[in-house]
Amino acid sequence: MTPPSVDPIHVIVADDQVMVREALATLLSLEPDIVVVGQAGNGADTLALLDKRRSQPSEPSIDVVLLDIEMPQLDGLTTCSAIRDRFPSTRVLILTTFGRPGYVQRALDAGASGFLVKDAPSQQLADAVRRIAQGLRVIDPTLAVEALTRGASPLTDREAEVLRSVGSGGTIADVAQDLGLSQGTVRNHVSAAMLKTGARTRSEAVRIATESGWL
């Protein structure tokens, strides 16, 4: 049920898929208490919209930003962290196709107030925006249970960085050059990541870590 007359909730929708972004914006605009004031296709444009809004004192501030995770230039988690640092009064709802438990903890660590998958009912999305605007936290219940069961990522930041580089198709020599490490150090990080993920090969370690939302 829509709450009684209150100030509207001002929202930005950020997603690199145009049709998805416009559909989300249209659905939210149907709600009498939610106003979509901007759309962005990547994290950099999202931050630019927030900067522009802040430079216009006559315009109300942004209450909630809906962020996809996998976007060009700046991904959703990096953008979320930047928003929390630069615009502390603006709350973030991560909305993604990828229902990976590891993403939930990473999103919360980045400062997100909510996490939903895109196949959630439209009314659930609108209610999540309202709750987050009120200062509450909203997490997809199934993913929350899975995240608690699986626990936090066992990978160190460097191990995750190495696996991401391996996943892009780089050889040990390529990864070493890209990250400024020795080949022996890269091999050690890969071996540790394989042990922690229970993988038999580098590619399997990348797959397991990706599917778990640790990369």
Secondary structure, DSSP 8 states (H G I E B T S, - for coil): ---SS---EEEEEE-SSHHHHHHHHHHHHTSTTEEEEEEESSHHHHHHHHHHHHT-TTS----EEEE-SS-SSS-HHHHHHHHHHH-TT-EEEEEES---HHHHHHHHHTT-SEEEETTS-HHHHHHHHHHHHTT--EE-HHHHHHHHHH-S--S-HHHHHHHHHHHTT--HHHHHHHHT--HHHHHHHHHHHHHHHT-SSHHHHHHHHHHTT--
